[in-house]
């Protein structure tokens, strides 16, 4: 089974829109592909969803989204720090993918996409 790590922008898009990100999450919920995440990724997602500037979701809705992702993902605890991406905040996705031995990181972030590949992990849109 394909193993993936979803970037925060993919997770947010899957919540608000029914495009490609939503379809990827549907494949995960149907157990067609396996999703991996980390506490650091979930904390960033929580912060983004609660952002008053963009989404300002109530805490109960944010918690529901986070719990759904945890229920459909394998939680990993990366031990190795990596400094590859131009934006240091993007390294958490590579660290998660390394800990999960993932096949792909799916992202819409240009700095992460510029990396393209790290070891056996492809970074794709």
C-alpha positions as CSV (number, residue, x, y, z in Angstrom):
1,X,0.0,0.0,0.0
2,X,1.2,3.5,-0.8
3,X,2.4,5.5,2.2
4,X,1.9,9.2,2.2
5,X,2.4,12.3,4.4
6,X,0.1,15.2,3.6
7,X,1.3,18.8,4.0
8,X,-0.9,21.1,6.0
9,X,-2.1,23.0,2.9
10,X,-3.4,19.7,1.5
11,X,-5.2,18.9,4.8
12,X,-6.7,22.3,4.9
13,X,-7.8,22.2,1.2
14,X,-9.5,18.8,1.9
15,X,-11.6,20.3,4.6
16,X,-12.9,23.3,2.6
17,X,-12.9,22.3,-1.0
18,X,-13.8,19.1,-3.0
19,X,-10.8,19.1,-5.4
20,X,-7.8,16.8,-5.6
21,X,-6.9,17.2,-1.9
22,X,-10.4,16.0,-0.9
23,X,-10.1,13.0,-3.2
24,X,-6.7,12.0,-1.7
25,X,-8.2,12.1,1.8
26,X,-11.2,10.0,0.6
27,X,-8.7,7.4,-0.6
28,X,-7.1,7.4,2.8
29,X,-10.5,7.0,4.6
30,X,-11.3,4.1,2.2
31,X,-7.9,2.6,3.2
32,X,-6.7,2.7,-0.4
33,X,-3.5,4.5,0.7
34,X,-2.0,4.9,4.1
35,X,-1.5,8.3,5.7
36,X,1.1,9.2,8.3
37,X,1.3,12.3,10.4
38,X,3.1,13.7,13.5
39,X,2.1,15.7,16.5
40,X,4.1,18.7,15.0
41,X,2.0,18.5,11.8
42,X,-1.2,18.2,13.7
43,X,-0.3,21.2,15.9
44,X,0.4,23.3,12.8
45,X,-2.9,22.2,11.3
46,X,-4.7,23.2,14.6
47,X,-3.0,26.6,14.5
48,X,-3.9,27.3,10.9
49,X,-7.6,26.2,11.3
50,X,-8.0,28.4,14.4
51,X,-6.3,31.4,12.6
52,X,-8.7,34.4,12.9
53,X,-7.3,35.8,9.7
54,X,-8.2,32.9,7.4
55,X,-10.5,30.3,8.9
56,X,-11.4,31.1,12.5
57,X,-13.1,27.7,13.1
58,X,-14.6,27.1,16.5
59,X,-12.5,24.8,18.8
60,X,-15.1,22.0,18.6
61,X,-14.8,21.9,14.8
62,X,-11.0,22.1,14.8
63,X,-11.0,19.2,17.3
64,X,-13.3,17.1,15.1
65,X,-11.0,17.6,12.1
66,X,-7.9,16.8,14.1
67,X,-9.5,13.6,15.6
68,X,-10.6,12.5,12.1
69,X,-7.1,12.9,10.8
70,X,-5.7,11.0,13.8
71,X,-8.2,8.2,13.3
72,X,-7.3,7.7,9.6
73,X,-3.5,8.2,9.9
74,X,-0.7,6.5,11.6
75,X,1.0,8.8,14.1
76,X,4.8,8.7,14.0
77,X,7.4,10.3,16.3
78,X,10.3,11.4,14.1
79,X,13.6,11.1,15.9
80,X,15.9,12.5,13.3
81,X,16.0,16.2,12.5
82,X,16.5,17.1,8.9
83,X,17.5,20.5,7.4
84,X,16.8,20.2,3.6
85,X,14.0,22.5,2.7
86,X,14.6,26.2,2.0
87,X,11.9,27.0,4.6
88,X,12.9,25.3,7.8
89,X,9.2,24.9,8.8
90,X,8.8,22.4,5.9
91,X,11.4,20.0,7.3
92,X,8.8,18.5,9.6
93,X,7.1,16.8,6.7
94,X,10.3,15.2,5.5
95,X,11.1,14.1,9.0
96,X,7.6,12.5,9.3
97,X,8.0,10.8,5.9
98,X,11.4,9.5,7.0
99,X,10.0,8.1,10.2
100,X,7.1,6.5,8.3
101,X,9.3,5.2,5.5
102,X,6.7,6.9,3.3
103,X,6.6,6.8,-0.5
104,X,5.3,10.4,-1.0
105,X,4.9,13.7,0.6
106,X,1.9,15.4,-1.1
107,X,2.2,19.2,-0.9
108,X,1.3,22.5,-2.5
109,X,4.2,24.3,-0.9
110,X,6.6,25.6,-3.5
111,X,9.7,25.3,-1.2
112,X,8.9,21.7,-0.3
113,X,8.1,20.9,-4.0
114,X,11.5,22.4,-5.0
115,X,13.2,19.6,-3.0
116,X,11.5,17.1,-5.3
117,X,12.9,14.0,-3.7
118,X,14.6,13.1,-0.5
119,X,16.2,9.7,-0.4
120,X,13.3,7.4,-1.6
121,X,10.6,9.9,-0.8
122,X,9.0,11.8,-3.8
123,X,7.5,15.2,-3.1
124,X,4.6,15.8,-5.4
125,X,1.5,18.0,-5.8
